[in-house]
């Protein structure tokens, strides 16, 4: 059997139907994506991080080294206070200032760049 012969108008209509089908699939997938992104954004919760722990004694912001300070009570004068144990008192770390060096370079044309 030989294939049926189509007129140019039939061929054009068929291409138009295929073009409309692909365009509707593309538009529908875009709308569905936008709806999903809107839904996901509406149910999203902000990220929370726990506060830093105070168990690390030698960590401070900007990389400055700190040392913990401890205080011990003075020697008791009465015998009833003789079983007092020394306690550690927390003092917040003091960070040292951060110093940086500036390096400047000059090109043969006379342009100076500092960083």
C-alpha positions in Angstrom: 0.0 0.0 0.0 1.3 3.4 -0.9 1.1 6.2 1.7 -1.7 8.7 1.2 -0.8 12.0 -0.4 -1.4 15.0 1.7 -2.0 18.5 0.5 0.2 21.4 1.7 -2.8 22.7 3.8 -3.1 19.3 5.6 0.6 19.3 6.3 0.5 22.8 7.6 -2.4 22.0 9.9 -0.6 19.0 11.3 2.5 21.1 12.0 0.3 23.7 13.7 -1.3 21.1 15.9 2.2 19.7 16.9 3.5 23.3 17.5 0.4 24.1 19.7 0.8 20.9 21.7 4.5 21.5 22.4 3.8 25.1 23.3 1.1 24.1 25.7 3.3 21.5 27.4 6.1 24.1 27.8 3.7 26.7 29.2 2.1 24.2 31.6 5.4 23.0 32.9 6.5 26.6 33.6 3.3 27.3 35.5 3.6 24.2 37.5 7.2 25.0 38.3 6.2 28.5 39.4 3.4 27.2 41.6 5.8 24.6 43.3 8.5 27.3 43.9 5.9 29.6 45.5 4.6 26.7 47.7 8.1 25.7 48.7 9.0 29.3 49.6 5.8 29.7 51.7 6.4 26.7 53.9 10.2 27.3 54.3 11.4 28.0 57.8 14.5 30.2 58.6 17.7 28.3 59.4 18.6 28.7 63.0 22.0 27.9 64.4 22.7 27.0 68.0 24.8 29.5 70.0 28.5 28.8 70.2 29.5 26.6 73.1 31.6 28.0 75.9 33.5 24.8 76.4 36.4 25.8 74.2 38.6 28.1 76.2 41.1 29.1 73.6 38.8 30.3 70.9 37.9 33.9 70.3 36.6 35.9 67.3 39.1 37.0 64.7 41.5 34.3 65.7 42.8 36.1 68.8 44.1 33.9 71.6 42.6 34.1 75.0 43.3 32.6 78.3 40.8 31.7 81.0 41.1 33.4 84.3 40.4 31.7 87.6 40.0 33.0 91.1 40.6 31.1 94.3 39.2 32.3 97.6 41.6 33.5 100.2 42.6 31.3 103.1 39.8 31.0 105.5 40.4 32.5 109.0 37.8 30.4 110.8 38.1 26.6 111.1 34.4 26.1 110.0 35.2 27.5 106.5 38.3 25.2 106.0 36.5 22.8 103.7 35.7 25.4 101.0 37.0 24.3 97.6 38.4 26.8 95.1 35.9 27.8 92.4 36.4 28.9 88.8 34.8 32.2 87.8 34.1 32.7 84.1 35.3 36.0 82.6 34.5 36.6 79.0 37.5 36.5 76.6 39.1 39.7 75.5 40.1 39.6 71.9 43.3 41.3 70.7 43.1 43.8 67.9 43.7 42.4 64.4 46.5 44.2 62.5 47.0 43.8 58.8 49.8 45.1 56.6 49.2 47.1 53.4 51.2 46.2 50.3 51.4 48.7 47.5 52.7 48.0 44.0 53.6 50.5 41.3 53.5 49.7 37.6 56.0 51.2 35.1 53.2 53.4 33.8 52.9 55.0 37.3 49.7 53.3 38.6 49.9 52.5 42.3 47.7 49.7 43.6 47.4 49.0 47.4 45.9 45.9 48.9 
